Amino acid sequence: MSAIQQNVEAASASYSASFDKGHLALPPAKKYLVLTCMDARIDPARAFGIELGDAHVIRNAGASAVEGLRSIVISEQLLGTNEIVLVKHTGCGMLTFKNEDAYGIVEKNLGQAAVEELRERKIDFLPFPELEQAVKNDVEFLKASKLVPESVTISGWIYEVETGKTRRVV
């Protein structure tokens, strides 16, 4: 067992020893979801004031609304959420490359067959060159989608990894 697996096992034992939240309902109590980046420097619960059971938290590289849409539809249509808080962040890795760069790294590390699979699956890594505009673009994407009802409140934010502060963009 790897050191990471041992840590998961030990943390689970410690957490479950005093766990008393098994009664929480499946739908989030506050009926909202947060879409944020998978960056390890972001602790959504602490940074955005989310208690266990309050909200869905969807995480992916760059807090991509395009990639998160499937989970957003499930959250809203099956579990009753009615607000989206989209949070990108400073220092995001998605600001540092283009699709061609990612394809090149995959080819170098995994070979031509892996690149062909990316092409077959039409994988877009969804990088972006400017943070604030990316927030605006994703909010507009969600507002324009027929999969997100007009009644859903949508806001866009930037979390500063350097300070822990979050500011509203739209």
Protein Blocks (a to p, Z undefined) as FASTA:
>chain_A
ZZklmmmmmmmmmmmmmgcklmpcfbafklpacdddfbfkbcfklmnopaehkaccddde
hiiaklmmmmmmmmmmmnopabdcddddehiaklmpcfklmmmmmmmmnojklmmmmmmn
opaehiafbfklmmmmmmmmmmmpmklcfklccddddddfknopacdfZZ
